[in-house]
């Protein structure tokens, strides 16, 4: 330990800066490996789970459209309006059934 006290200030800065640079490189390598593992896991989720999420979104959209047409049917006063919204409601019901399957 006595040799550390005998070093000049510039040599101590040189050694400390080298140690910091070495530790930074090790941290960079660790981060790169960790992010690679995380990317592989998220790639699995993207390839295998996104299809079901898209199907659920389509089913939710069809259900919301179906509810909106049900409300429009309740608010209609004449027969032409009711037949138009009944046809639209039937179409959204078939869309919902196809997206659920």
Backbone torsions as a table, in degrees:
resi	resn	phi	psi	omega
1	UNK	NA	-21.9	-180.0
2	UNK	-67.0	-29.4	179.0
3	UNK	-65.8	-29.8	178.6
4	UNK	-68.6	-34.9	178.9
5	UNK	-71.3	-27.8	-176.7
6	UNK	-84.2	-8.0	179.2
7	UNK	-72.2	149.5	177.5
8	UNK	-76.7	163.6	-177.8
9	UNK	-62.1	-42.0	-178.7
10	UNK	-64.3	-37.3	178.3
11	UNK	-67.9	-36.6	178.4
12	UNK	-66.4	-41.3	175.9
13	UNK	-62.6	-40.7	-179.7
14	UNK	-62.3	-44.8	-179.8
15	UNK	-67.6	-44.1	180.0
16	UNK	-65.3	-41.5	178.6
17	UNK	-64.6	-39.7	176.8
18	UNK	-63.8	-40.0	178.6
19	UNK	-65.4	-41.1	178.6
20	UNK	-64.9	-42.3	178.7
21	UNK	-64.2	-41.0	178.1
22	UNK	-63.8	-43.3	178.1
23	UNK	-65.8	-34.8	177.3
24	UNK	-65.6	-40.0	177.1
25	UNK	-64.4	-41.5	177.8
26	UNK	-63.4	-40.6	177.6
27	UNK	-65.6	-37.8	177.3
28	UNK	-64.0	-41.9	178.3
29	UNK	-65.4	-43.1	177.5
30	UNK	-61.1	-43.8	-179.8
31	UNK	-64.3	-40.8	179.5
32	UNK	-62.3	-45.0	179.6
33	UNK	-66.7	-39.3	179.6
34	UNK	-66.8	-42.7	179.4
35	UNK	-67.8	-31.7	176.4
36	UNK	-65.4	-42.0	178.1
37	UNK	-65.2	-39.6	178.4
38	UNK	-66.5	-38.6	178.2
39	UNK	-65.3	-37.5	177.7
40	UNK	-65.3	-40.0	179.1
41	UNK	-68.0	-41.3	179.7
42	UNK	-71.7	-28.0	175.7
43	UNK	-65.2	-38.4	177.0
44	UNK	-63.2	-42.6	179.0
45	UNK	-65.2	-42.0	-178.3
46	UNK	-64.3	-43.9	-176.3
47	UNK	-75.6	-32.5	-173.3
48	UNK	-100.7	-25.3	-173.0
49	UNK	-107.1	-18.8	-175.7
50	UNK	-67.2	-31.2	178.7
51	UNK	-61.4	-42.1	179.4
52	UNK	-69.3	-33.7	177.3
53	UNK	-66.4	-37.6	178.0
54	UNK	-66.4	-41.6	178.9
55	UNK	-64.4	-39.9	177.0
56	UNK	-65.0	-37.7	178.4
57	UNK	-65.6	-39.6	177.6
58	UNK	-65.1	-40.5	179.2
59	UNK	-65.8	-40.1	179.2
60	UNK	-65.6	-40.8	179.0
61	UNK	-63.6	-42.9	179.0
62	UNK	-66.0	-38.1	178.6
63	UNK	-66.3	-40.1	177.7
64	UNK	-65.3	-39.4	177.3
65	UNK	-65.1	-40.9	178.4
66	UNK	-61.5	-43.5	178.3
67	UNK	-64.0	-39.5	179.8
68	UNK	-64.7	-41.7	178.8
69	UNK	-69.8	-31.1	174.0
70	UNK	-62.7	-42.7	177.6
71	UNK	-64.7	-41.0	178.3
72	UNK	-63.5	-36.1	176.6
73	UNK	-64.9	-37.5	178.6
74	UNK	-67.9	-30.2	-177.2
75	UNK	-89.5	-9.0	-178.7
76	UNK	-71.7	146.1	180.0
77	UNK	-109.3	-35.0	-175.6
78	UNK	-108.7	169.1	-174.6
79	UNK	-70.4	-35.6	-179.1
80	UNK	-65.1	-41.4	178.4
81	UNK	-64.3	-42.8	-179.3
82	UNK	-65.1	-40.8	-179.2
83	UNK	-68.5	-36.9	178.8
84	UNK	-64.5	-47.6	-178.9
85	UNK	-72.7	-27.7	175.7
86	UNK	-66.8	-39.6	177.7
87	UNK	-66.7	-41.9	177.5
88	UNK	-65.1	-37.6	178.9
89	UNK	-65.9	-40.4	179.2
90	UNK	-64.7	-39.3	178.4
91	UNK	-65.1	-43.1	179.4
92	UNK	-69.1	-29.4	175.9
93	UNK	-67.4	-40.9	176.8
94	UNK	-68.0	-35.6	175.4
95	UNK	-63.5	-40.6	179.1
96	UNK	-65.0	-45.1	179.8
97	UNK	-62.7	-40.5	179.9
98	UNK	-69.5	-36.9	179.6
99	UNK	-73.4	-29.2	177.5
100	UNK	-70.3	-37.3	179.4
101	UNK	-77.0	NA	NA
